[in-house]
Amino acid sequence: MKIGRTARLLSGLCIALGLLAFVVVWHNWGDTWGDTRGAGWRHANGDTGVGNSRLTAPHHTPPNTLPNSPANGASHAPPSATAALSSSEKTAQIERGLYLARAGNCVACHSARGAAPMAGGRRIDTPFGAVYSSNLTPDAATGIGLWSPQDFWQALHHGRSRDGRLLTPAFPYNHTSVITRSDSDDLLAWLQSLHPVSQATPGHTLVWPVGTQAALAVWRTLFFKPTPFQPQPNQSAEWNRGAYLVTGLGHCAACHSPRNALGASGDVNDLSGGLMPVINWYAPDLTRDAETGMASTPLSGIVQLLRSGEAGHAQTSGPMAEVVQHGTQHMSEADLRAMAVYLQYRAQQNTPTPAKASSPPARTPVSPLTAEKGIKVYERHCVQCHGEQGQGVTTATGKIAYPALAGNRAVLLNDPTNLVQMVLYGGYGPATASHPRPFGMPPAVLELDDRDIAAVLTHLRTQWGNQASEVTPLQVNRIRAAQGH
């Protein structure tokens, strides 16, 4: 009896594991099973599957909804009609691809410091180890020189390499799955117009078993599903264009949404903010006016911030400065406004009415010792640039030299991580066409201890009408320790 019961349990367990394995395999590779010839046949015979693939047809750009051209909004022919492009058409396609690459800030991850652009090799640290970005130049051996449009589309839409290997989610393929097939083809056309660079990608150093294909397949089954863009018919074309850019190429939620213990971010339209792992910057909640001002800032102000990195009292810093410098400053006015329209709509939908708005929580009085120390540190290190009343300094042309601290939302965030980062390591705003020489802040990591930093940040957060919580030495210590300093 016991043997029979054990056998039935083992049989049931085997069936359950078999079903689970089938589900995982189907989720990650099931879309390829319809092609009885296999990927190898396509590579050998040059058949990209474009035009007759069931993955392609549903995702063409809807007319007058998602303009691909930054200049006039005109869409271009679907992939099936671009098999033989004229020289002028190919040039136009490459120009569109360059624009899309800039909008997606591809160069930031796919270029190592001091190396050729887009040749990959940049180390990206994660809580599970390091991954290295791929070489996207058209080198046949180490890059994507042999990739077809279908191969590239597979990587963007399904997160799989040309050989079917699953890519690590450090590449935000949940967001690139939003991108239309026509934009994918344009992007590849630009990449394959670059000078080929022979540079092999270093091997990832992820802890076992995180980097294995089996672990990636299970992770993707739990947290990844392609989400091609679906226009909202009750919204304007401008709103839909903004939504497409924010959730797709812009991959804003990759930073501006919380991540769980397994490293998965929220949905592609989750903009609720979160701490960016390893680099330890807090990406604010874009739907909360108290954190970003998206709901109340004029559209022109949001556009200016995305284009120049500064607007009014706001100035981008940290990872967002990199996004502006390499990405959004190169986008068209129409696309920046479309993004602003979408972001402001999202923020206004989440803004409480005055009757429901909560009053600020009661603050614990700052001790006289902390207050005195904060004043001394501020007078010694900060007042020359930020002013006695925290008013900041502007240039003769009205650009921000040193941002105002009074009423600054970045100063008032509940999470003081970004403030501690700026005091410890300093930094510059982005260098943009309209603000080519941004002023910077020197690092204080070797000058100020945890008590000094806590005191001066508490001073900033409680003076000139600011009402935010005290920063403690323990908070500073934890943030410093997370950076290895």
Secondary structure, 3 states (H helix, E strand, C coil): CHHHHHHHHHHHHHHHHHHHHHHHHHHHHHHHCCCCCHHHHHHHHCCCCCCCCCCCHHHCCCCCCCCCCCCCCCCCCCHHHCCCCCHHHHHHHHHHHHHHHHHCCHHHHCECCCCCCCCECCEEEECCEEEECCCCCCCCCCCCCCCCHHHHHHHHHHCECCCCCECCCCCCHHHHCCCCHHHHHHHHHHHCCCCCCCCCCCCCEECCCCCCHHHHHHHHHHHCCCCCCCCCCCCCHHHHHHHHHHHCCCCHHHCCCCCCCCCCCCCCCCCCCEEECCCCEEECCCCCHHHHCCCCCCHHHHHHHHHHCEECCEECCHHHHHHHHHCHHHCCHHHHHHHHHHHHHHHHHCCCCCCCCCCCCCCCCCCHHHHHHHHHHHHHHCHHHHCCCCCCEECCCCCEEECCCCCCHHHHCCCCHHHHHHHHHCEECCCECCECCCCEECCCCCCCCHHHHHHHHHHHHHCCCCCCCCCCHHHHHHHHHHCCC
